[in-house]
């Protein structure tokens, strides 16, 4: 986590902590209040896994279209 720049795209900053099951942090200078989770499930067996947890200030249609 931190500042990234160069070939990967625009500069961004993020900071997050998990304290007693609660996520606290900042994303693009905004306080995060929501976590957008991406889960994969198998069609043929009982496999299920969370592949990404993205802290966001809020979820709206713009965020859903972006991801």
C-alpha positions as CSV (number, residue, x, y, z in Angstrom):
1,X,0.0,0.0,0.0
2,X,1.2,3.5,-0.7
3,X,1.9,5.6,-3.7
4,X,2.4,4.0,-7.1
5,X,3.1,5.7,-10.4
6,X,4.8,5.0,-13.7
7,X,3.7,2.5,-16.3
8,X,0.9,1.2,-14.1
9,X,-1.4,4.2,-14.7
10,X,-2.3,7.3,-12.8
11,X,-1.0,7.9,-9.3
12,X,-3.1,6.7,-6.4
13,X,-2.8,6.3,-2.7
14,X,-4.5,4.0,-0.3
15,X,-4.2,3.0,3.3
16,X,-6.3,0.4,5.2
17,X,-6.3,-1.5,8.5
18,X,-8.2,-4.4,9.9
19,X,-8.8,-3.9,13.6
20,X,-11.0,-6.5,15.4
21,X,-12.9,-7.3,12.2
22,X,-13.5,-3.7,11.2
23,X,-11.8,-2.1,8.2
24,X,-10.6,1.4,8.6
25,X,-8.8,3.4,5.9
26,X,-8.6,5.9,3.1
27,X,-8.9,5.5,-0.7
28,X,-8.1,8.5,-2.8
29,X,-8.3,10.9,0.2
30,X,-11.8,9.6,1.2
31,X,-12.7,7.6,4.3
32,X,-13.7,4.0,3.3
33,X,-17.0,2.8,4.7
34,X,-17.8,-0.1,2.4
35,X,-15.9,-3.2,1.1
36,X,-16.7,-4.5,-2.4
37,X,-16.0,-8.3,-2.4
38,X,-15.4,-10.5,-5.4
39,X,-16.2,-14.2,-4.9
40,X,-15.6,-17.1,-7.2
41,X,-17.7,-20.2,-7.0
42,X,-17.3,-23.5,-8.8
43,X,-20.2,-25.0,-10.8
44,X,-19.2,-28.6,-10.3
45,X,-18.1,-28.7,-6.7
46,X,-18.4,-26.8,-3.4
47,X,-15.3,-24.6,-4.0
48,X,-15.9,-20.9,-3.1
49,X,-13.2,-18.3,-2.5
50,X,-13.0,-14.5,-2.0
51,X,-10.6,-13.2,-4.6
52,X,-10.6,-9.5,-3.8
53,X,-11.8,-7.1,-1.1
54,X,-11.8,-3.5,-2.3
55,X,-12.4,-0.8,0.4
56,X,-14.5,2.1,-1.0
57,X,-16.1,5.2,0.4
58,X,-19.5,4.0,-1.2
59,X,-20.8,1.7,-3.9
60,X,-22.7,3.4,-6.7
61,X,-23.4,2.7,-10.4
62,X,-20.1,4.3,-11.5
63,X,-18.1,2.1,-9.2
64,X,-19.9,-1.1,-10.4
65,X,-19.3,-0.2,-14.1
66,X,-15.6,0.5,-13.3
67,X,-15.0,-2.9,-11.7
